């Protein structure tokens, strides 16, 4: 009988050390940005019911949380504000003593080298829950840009290292870049939510940030999940307008988009492993249906393999611990 010819790929899987030697994708704690929800008030540490292990934290308890984050080797956080009062123009977003601005100052007081990414949007601060000025139930684009610029400048003045506008208004990167430059913050980079889909995966976040729209939805400014080429147009526009990083959000169902943007754009790619992705895994793990650590690490590795240079994830603290344990 003639010998069958085939390749022996299993040779490189023979042992743990062999597999480690040829592993193509590696996770590092430096890859992660950890989201924090800062709430106005005192002695507040409220677990988000739909996001086990995630809390709304008041400023007086922030130091304890920061201690843990830094001890785990996490280098970057992104701040979301949960104000007590809201109005139709989201004025709390751009107030010099707004909750994110005050939280940024607290972070820099205790840990000056910890990178603070400031989420730059209005939806958490508007009484209607939309990301801009509303007229006749429609979010106005150009009129909203001025408020977003004011928000970005206020956050930069407070000490934010990176401005991360998430509103999906046309021209928001160009407007914010010009505003920051004119205010003397030409050194502050913009991490643009360049490719942000109108997604059902955001549900638990709206519990955490108290930011659900009070009417309608966000489909007139966030992207259609069915569209792929549109993502490249959005990303390219933001690069041309001055974005320094590009965020793709959500992550898990959009790994093809992460790879497309990575292949077409010469900028660091950030994937946002969003609340719904987090909560599904937490729920399945709580029921004993999955191995949480194995699933999370496989997912995060997949996001990096798809092209993510940086991952915003609520699993950052857990993943940092698991990475530490693998080094022991």
Secondary structure as UniProt FT lines:
FT   HELIX           9..13
FT   HELIX           16..21
FT   HELIX           29..31
FT   STRAND          32..39
FT   STRAND          45..47
FT   TURN            49..50
FT   TURN            52..53
FT   STRAND          55..58
FT   HELIX           59..61
FT   HELIX           62..71
FT   TURN            72..73
FT   STRAND          76..82
FT   TURN            88..89
FT   HELIX           91..93
FT   TURN            96..97
FT   HELIX           99..110
FT   TURN            112..113
FT   STRAND          115..120
FT   TURN            123..125
FT   TURN            127..128
FT   STRAND          134..135
FT   TURN            136..137
FT   STRAND          138..139
FT   HELIX           142..158
FT   STRAND          162..165
FT   TURN            170..171
FT   HELIX           172..182
FT   TURN            183..184
FT   TURN            186..187
FT   STRAND          189..197
FT   HELIX           200..202
FT   HELIX           203..209
FT   TURN            219..221
FT   TURN            225..226
FT   HELIX           229..241
FT   STRAND          245..249
FT   HELIX           252..254
FT   HELIX           255..264
FT   STRAND          268..273
FT   HELIX           275..286
FT   TURN            287..288
FT   HELIX           292..306
FT   STRAND          310..313
FT   TURN            314..315
FT   HELIX           316..327
//
